Amino acid sequence: MVVIEPVPSTDIQSKPTKSTVTGADSGNGNKPNADVSSSGDGDKSTAAGYASDGYETASETEVVDDETVSDKPHAVESESISDEVAPVIKDQTYEDALNDEELKQKILTQMNEAKVEGNKLFGDGLYEEALLKYDYAIQLAPEMPSSSEIRSICHNNRATCFFKLGKYEDTVKECTKALELNPSYMKALIRRGEAHEKLENYDEAITDMKKILELDPSNHQSKRAIFRLEPLAIEKREKMKEEMIGKLKDMGNSILGRFGMSVDNFKAVKDPNTGSYSLSFQR
């Protein structure tokens, strides 16, 4: 029997190498907002005198994201990492901010291009196709603050398309969305007021016209609209009152008829001093 003994291994001592661990959470840093510039030549509609792109007042809130980058690498002294990691963090933050800004600008450019295409389709009377283009522009950046101006314009342009198609309820909805993004959007207020008038919502139309006068006291169009709409609003309120009384009378007759009576057996007498009414029963 042969026994083979293992050969003892020779210890080779390797020289220690100096390594530095660099680990950092990438932060976005301060990200400047993209400036929105809507095209002036593509936003004017020639159909029925409606301008579908002008945006006189645009208010955007500047958003600045402040993030603090905390670097805590393992097994490395803070003194040795501060000088080596800081430039890396700074470069990464700048690169991220630059890439984010480029992405925003690209999205805004695509939105504006879609809006311009929609304006061309609107000018050709292709309202359904224009609606799709405006909606596409809105969906590109539904939550990006810097896109609020273009989104507001597109909502108003969609409202104009619906108005042309005779879909006045949809017109009101789109104008309301535009005004949520910019409460002082004059064209959206005018368009919604016109749609309310078509729907015979005269009180709502008057409210929009008065809002326009608050923004522009010299707006003669709104003054004329209010003067025209107020008698219609009064007439509608009286008509609704009569309809309501008629329904109550029918309901009363259906109940009193079981007892051989009707509401005609009751007479309302107004007290000239208090203005209140009292009921008297008559056979």
Backbone torsions as a table, in degrees:
resi	resn	phi	psi	omega
1	MET	NA	127.8	-177.8
2	VAL	-106.7	126.8	178.6
3	VAL	-106.7	122.3	179.0
4	ILE	-100.0	117.6	179.2
5	GLU	-88.5	141.7	179.3
6	PRO	-67.0	143.3	178.1
7	VAL	-80.1	123.9	179.8
8	PRO	-60.1	135.5	-176.3
9	SER	-79.5	148.9	179.4
10	THR	-90.2	124.7	180.0
11	ASP	-73.8	120.5	176.8
12	ILE	-107.4	112.1	-177.5
13	GLN	-87.8	116.4	-179.7
14	SER	-85.7	147.9	179.7
15	LYS	-74.4	135.1	180.0
16	PRO	-66.6	137.3	179.0
17	THR	-107.1	141.9	-179.3
18	LYS	-89.8	119.7	179.8
19	SER	-125.2	148.8	-179.9
20	THR	-119.8	128.2	179.7
21	VAL	-94.8	123.5	178.9
22	THR	-118.4	112.4	178.4
23	GLY	-136.6	131.3	-179.0
24	ALA	-149.0	143.9	173.7
25	ASP	-77.0	125.3	-179.8
26	SER	-74.5	123.1	178.2
27	GLY	-105.5	159.1	-179.2
28	ASN	-82.5	-24.2	179.3
29	GLY	69.0	-162.8	177.7
30	ASN	-81.7	122.8	-177.6
31	LYS	-110.7	110.8	-179.9
32	PRO	-66.3	148.7	179.5
33	ASN	-80.7	149.0	177.5
34	ALA	-79.3	138.9	177.7
35	ASP	-86.6	132.8	-176.6
36	VAL	-99.7	126.3	174.9
37	SER	-126.4	112.3	-179.6
38	SER	-85.6	145.1	-178.4
39	SER	-73.6	132.5	-177.5
40	GLY	-83.4	-31.1	-174.1
41	ASP	-77.8	-23.3	-174.6
42	GLY	-98.0	1.3	-172.2
43	ASP	-107.0	11.7	-179.0
44	LYS	-108.8	125.3	-179.5
45	SER	-96.2	141.7	178.6
46	THR	-97.6	-5.9	-176.3
47	ALA	-81.4	124.2	173.7
48	ALA	56.5	24.3	174.8
49	GLY	73.1	15.4	-179.6
50	TYR	-93.4	130.4	172.8
51	ALA	-97.3	120.1	-170.4
52	SER	-102.8	7.6	-176.4
53	ASP	-130.5	-21.3	-173.8
54	GLY	-55.9	138.6	-175.9
55	TYR	-139.8	85.7	-172.0
56	GLU	-68.2	-41.4	-175.0
57	THR	-118.6	120.4	178.9
58	ALA	-132.6	123.1	180.0
59	SER	-120.7	120.6	178.6
60	GLU	-122.3	139.5	178.1
61	THR	-91.8	123.4	179.7
62	GLU	-70.6	129.3	-178.4
63	VAL	-110.8	125.1	178.5
64	VAL	-123.7	121.6	179.0
65	ASP	-96.7	117.5	178.1
66	ASP	-105.2	117.3	178.3
67	GLU	-126.9	137.7	178.2
68	THR	-100.0	124.6	-179.5
69	VAL	-86.9	123.9	179.7
70	SER	-109.9	120.9	-177.5
71	ASP	-110.6	114.0	178.3
72	LYS	-132.5	72.6	179.6
73	PRO	-68.0	152.9	-177.8
74	HIS	-85.6	142.8	173.1
75	ALA	58.7	28.1	177.9
76	VAL	-133.1	134.2	-179.1
77	GLU	-70.2	144.6	-176.9
78	SER	-63.7	-29.3	-178.3
79	GLU	-67.4	-34.7	-176.5
80	SER	-80.7	-18.2	-175.7
81	ILE	-97.3	-22.6	-174.0
82	SER	-60.9	-41.7	-177.4
83	ASP	-77.1	-28.7	-174.1
84	GLU	-91.1	-34.0	-174.6
85	VAL	-87.4	-32.9	-176.0
86	ALA	-52.8	-47.3	177.7
87	PRO	-62.4	-34.7	179.5
88	VAL	-64.7	-44.2	179.8
89	ILE	-62.5	-45.1	-178.7
90	LYS	-61.5	-45.4	-179.8
91	ASP	-65.1	-41.2	-178.9
92	GLN	-65.9	-42.8	179.1
93	THR	-62.2	-44.7	179.2
94	TYR	-63.2	-41.0	-179.8
95	GLU	-65.7	-42.2	178.4
96	ASP	-63.2	-43.6	179.3
97	ALA	-62.6	-40.6	179.7
98	LEU	-64.9	-44.4	179.3
99	ASN	-64.2	-39.8	179.7
100	ASP	-65.9	-40.5	178.8
101	GLU	-65.5	-41.1	178.3
102	GLU	-63.4	-38.5	178.6
103	LEU	-65.2	-42.8	178.1
104	LYS	-60.9	-45.9	-179.2
105	GLN	-62.8	-37.3	179.2
106	LYS	-65.2	-42.8	179.0
107	ILE	-64.4	-44.1	179.8
108	LEU	-63.2	-37.0	177.3
109	THR	-64.8	-42.9	178.2
110	GLN	-64.2	-39.7	178.1
111	MET	-62.6	-45.1	-178.8
112	ASN	-65.4	-38.6	178.5
113	GLU	-63.7	-41.7	178.1
114	ALA	-64.5	-38.9	179.0
115	LYS	-63.8	-43.6	179.7
116	VAL	-63.4	-40.6	176.8
117	GLU	-62.6	-39.4	177.1
118	GLY	-63.5	-38.4	178.7
119	ASN	-64.0	-37.9	178.6
120	LYS	-66.0	-42.5	178.5
121	LEU	-64.7	-38.4	177.6
122	PHE	-62.7	-43.2	178.7
123	GLY	-61.4	-28.0	178.3
124	ASP	-87.7	2.6	179.6
125	GLY	79.8	11.8	179.6
126	LEU	-93.5	74.6	-171.1
127	TYR	-69.7	-38.9	179.4
128	GLU	-63.1	-43.2	179.0
129	GLU	-66.9	-37.8	178.2
130	ALA	-63.9	-37.6	178.1
131	LEU	-57.2	-41.3	-178.9
132	LEU	-65.9	-39.7	179.8
133	LYS	-65.9	-43.7	178.7
134	TYR	-64.1	-40.2	179.4
135	ASP	-65.5	-38.4	177.9
136	TYR	-61.8	-42.1	178.8
137	ALA	-62.2	-40.4	-179.4
138	ILE	-66.3	-40.8	-176.1
139	GLN	-73.2	-15.0	179.9
140	LEU	-64.5	-36.4	-179.9
141	ALA	-147.4	72.3	-174.9
142	PRO	-68.1	-19.6	-175.5
143	GLU	-121.1	0.0	-175.9
144	MET	-77.7	118.6	-176.1
145	PRO	-55.5	-38.5	-176.9
146	SER	-71.0	-8.7	178.6
147	SER	-99.0	4.7	-174.4
148	SER	-62.6	-33.4	-178.8
149	GLU	-65.5	-49.9	-179.2
150	ILE	-65.4	-39.1	179.3
151	ARG	-62.6	-41.1	179.1
152	SER	-63.2	-43.0	178.3
153	ILE	-62.6	-43.5	-178.4
154	CYS	-65.5	-37.9	176.1
155	HIS	-63.0	-41.8	178.6
156	ASN	-66.3	-38.4	178.0
157	ASN	-66.5	-36.4	174.9
158	ARG	-64.8	-38.5	177.1
159	ALA	-60.8	-39.8	179.2
160	THR	-65.8	-39.4	176.7
161	CYS	-61.7	-46.6	179.3
162	PHE	-62.5	-36.5	178.4
163	PHE	-62.9	-42.5	178.1
164	LYS	-64.0	-32.5	-179.8
165	LEU	-84.3	-1.7	179.9
166	GLY	77.8	16.6	179.4
167	LYS	-99.3	79.6	-169.9
168	TYR	-73.6	-31.5	177.3
169	GLU	-65.4	-41.1	176.4
170	ASP	-66.2	-33.3	176.8
171	THR	-60.4	-45.9	179.5
172	VAL	-60.6	-43.2	-178.4
173	LYS	-62.6	-44.6	-178.0
174	GLU	-68.9	-38.9	177.3
175	CYS	-63.3	-39.4	179.2
176	THR	-62.7	-40.5	177.7
177	LYS	-64.1	-39.9	178.1
178	ALA	-63.9	-40.0	-178.7
179	LEU	-73.7	-24.9	174.2
180	GLU	-65.8	-32.9	177.9
181	LEU	-81.0	-31.6	179.4
182	ASN	-148.7	95.4	-175.5
183	PRO	-61.8	-18.5	-178.8
184	SER	-101.2	21.9	-179.8
185	TYR	-75.6	100.8	-173.3
186	MET	-61.5	-45.0	-176.7
187	LYS	-64.9	-35.0	177.7
188	ALA	-67.9	-37.6	177.0
189	LEU	-65.2	-42.9	178.9
190	ILE	-63.6	-45.9	-178.8
191	ARG	-63.1	-42.8	-179.8
192	ARG	-66.4	-39.6	177.3
193	GLY	-61.0	-40.3	178.3
194	GLU	-65.3	-40.1	179.2
195	ALA	-66.7	-40.5	177.2
196	HIS	-60.9	-38.6	179.0
197	GLU	-64.3	-41.1	177.8
198	LYS	-62.2	-34.4	179.5
199	LEU	-83.9	0.4	-177.6
200	GLU	64.6	26.6	172.1
201	ASN	-91.3	71.5	-170.0
202	TYR	-66.8	-39.4	179.1
203	ASP	-62.1	-41.7	178.7
204	GLU	-65.9	-38.5	178.6
205	ALA	-64.3	-41.1	178.6
206	ILE	-63.3	-39.2	178.4
207	THR	-59.4	-42.7	178.7
208	ASP	-66.6	-40.2	179.7
209	MET	-65.3	-37.6	177.8
210	LYS	-67.8	-34.5	176.6
211	LYS	-64.3	-38.2	177.9
212	ILE	-63.2	-41.0	179.2
213	LEU	-65.7	-30.9	175.5
214	GLU	-64.5	-37.9	-180.0
215	LEU	-79.7	-33.7	-177.8
216	ASP	-143.0	88.9	-177.4
217	PRO	-59.9	-19.8	-178.3
218	SER	-92.3	10.8	-177.7
219	ASN	-77.1	100.2	-176.1
220	HIS	-71.4	-28.4	179.4
221	GLN	-61.9	-42.3	179.6
222	SER	-69.1	-38.5	178.0
223	LYS	-61.2	-44.1	179.3
224	ARG	-66.0	-37.3	179.9
225	ALA	-65.0	-43.2	179.0
226	ILE	-63.4	-42.7	179.3
227	PHE	-61.3	-36.5	-179.9
228	ARG	-77.8	-35.0	-173.1
229	LEU	-83.7	-28.8	-175.8
230	GLU	-59.4	-46.0	176.1
231	PRO	-61.7	-35.4	178.8
232	LEU	-67.2	-37.6	179.4
233	ALA	-66.5	-41.6	178.3
234	ILE	-63.4	-44.3	179.8
235	GLU	-61.7	-40.3	-179.9
236	LYS	-68.0	-39.5	178.8
237	ARG	-63.2	-40.6	178.4
238	GLU	-66.0	-38.9	178.7
239	LYS	-65.0	-42.2	178.5
240	MET	-65.4	-35.5	178.4
241	LYS	-64.7	-44.0	179.3
242	GLU	-64.1	-40.7	178.8
243	GLU	-63.9	-39.4	179.8
244	MET	-66.7	-42.5	178.1
245	ILE	-63.4	-39.8	178.7
246	GLY	-62.5	-40.3	178.9
247	LYS	-67.3	-39.7	178.0
248	LEU	-65.9	-36.8	178.5
249	LYS	-64.9	-44.0	178.5
250	ASP	-62.7	-40.5	178.9
251	MET	-64.7	-41.9	178.9
252	GLY	-64.6	-40.7	178.8
253	ASN	-64.4	-36.7	179.7
254	SER	-65.8	-30.4	179.3
255	ILE	-84.2	-47.3	-177.6
256	LEU	-70.3	-23.5	-179.9
257	GLY	-61.7	-25.3	178.5
258	ARG	-67.1	-21.9	-179.4
259	PHE	-107.9	14.5	178.7
260	GLY	73.2	25.3	179.5
261	MET	-128.3	173.6	174.9
262	SER	-146.6	171.0	179.8
263	VAL	-66.5	-17.3	177.4
264	ASP	-67.2	-17.9	176.6
265	ASN	-75.7	-7.2	-179.2
266	PHE	-115.0	131.8	-178.8
267	LYS	-117.4	131.0	179.1
268	ALA	-91.3	127.4	179.7
269	VAL	-117.0	125.8	-176.8
270	LYS	-90.4	133.4	176.5
271	ASP	-83.7	117.1	-176.3
272	PRO	-65.6	-22.0	-178.1
273	ASN	-82.4	-43.5	-177.0
274	THR	-101.6	-21.4	-177.2
275	GLY	81.6	1.2	178.7
276	SER	-85.3	165.9	-177.7
277	TYR	-114.4	148.0	172.7
278	SER	-127.9	147.1	-177.6
279	LEU	-103.6	137.9	176.0
280	SER	-125.2	139.2	-177.9
281	PHE	-91.2	134.7	179.5
282	GLN	-132.0	140.4	176.9
283	ARG	-85.3	NA	NA
